[in-house]
Amino acid sequence: MDGRIGIWIVVIAAIAATMILSGRLTARIAVRRGRSGRVWFAVGALLFLLFPLPQWFVELLPKK
């Protein structure tokens, strides 16, 4: 190992943290709108590269 493993660990940790943050924000908005928090957490986490778009999409859905 030539020392690059530490960089990969930091990169993977940063990606995981961003996925969790995006999922939590999307789920929080979804619960306010009367939607399932678990489902929207997964959607927000999987679409973390499109960060604000899942939240905007949930805001556009009608309230239940």
DAWOBEL-V243279 format. One record per residue. PHI is phi as a letter, one per 30 degrees, with the letter a starting at -180 (NA if undefined). PSI is psi in radians with two decimals (none if undefined). D_CENTER is the distance of its C-alpha to the mean C-alpha in whole Angstrom. Layout:
# DAWOBEL-V243279
phi->PHI psi->PSI d_center->D_CENTER
phi->PHI psi->PSI d_center->D_CENTER
This chain:
# DAWOBEL-V243279
phi->NA psi->2.34 d_center->32
phi->c psi->0.34 d_center->32
phi->j psi->-0.10 d_center->30
phi->d psi->-0.21 d_center->27
phi->d psi->-0.61 d_center->25
phi->d psi->-0.66 d_center->24
phi->d psi->-0.75 d_center->22
phi->d psi->-0.67 d_center->21
phi->d psi->-0.74 d_center->20
phi->d psi->-0.74 d_center->18
phi->d psi->-0.80 d_center->16
phi->d psi->-0.68 d_center->15
phi->d psi->-0.69 d_center->14
phi->d psi->-0.71 d_center->12
phi->d psi->-0.77 d_center->10
phi->d psi->-0.72 d_center->9
phi->d psi->-0.69 d_center->9
phi->d psi->-0.68 d_center->7
phi->d psi->-0.77 d_center->4
phi->d psi->-0.75 d_center->5
phi->d psi->-0.82 d_center->5
phi->d psi->-0.73 d_center->3
phi->d psi->-0.74 d_center->3
phi->d psi->-0.74 d_center->6
phi->d psi->-0.74 d_center->7
phi->d psi->-0.76 d_center->7
phi->d psi->-0.67 d_center->8
phi->d psi->-0.76 d_center->11
phi->d psi->-0.70 d_center->12
phi->d psi->-0.72 d_center->12
phi->d psi->-0.70 d_center->14
phi->d psi->-0.56 d_center->16
phi->d psi->0.00 d_center->17
phi->i psi->0.32 d_center->18
phi->c psi->2.97 d_center->16
phi->d psi->2.17 d_center->14
phi->d psi->-0.66 d_center->12
phi->d psi->-0.78 d_center->11
phi->d psi->-0.81 d_center->11
phi->d psi->-0.42 d_center->9
phi->d psi->-0.80 d_center->6
phi->d psi->-0.76 d_center->7
phi->d psi->-0.80 d_center->7
phi->d psi->-0.65 d_center->4
phi->d psi->-0.68 d_center->3
phi->d psi->-0.51 d_center->6
phi->c psi->0.59 d_center->6
phi->d psi->-0.42 d_center->5
phi->d psi->-0.42 d_center->9
phi->c psi->0.80 d_center->9
phi->e psi->-1.01 d_center->7
phi->d psi->-0.30 d_center->9
phi->d psi->-0.76 d_center->10
phi->d psi->-0.66 d_center->8
phi->d psi->-0.71 d_center->9
phi->d psi->-0.67 d_center->13
phi->d psi->-0.74 d_center->13
phi->d psi->-0.67 d_center->13
phi->d psi->-0.52 d_center->15
phi->d psi->-0.33 d_center->18
phi->d psi->2.55 d_center->18
phi->d psi->2.64 d_center->21
phi->d psi->2.55 d_center->21
phi->c psi->none d_center->22
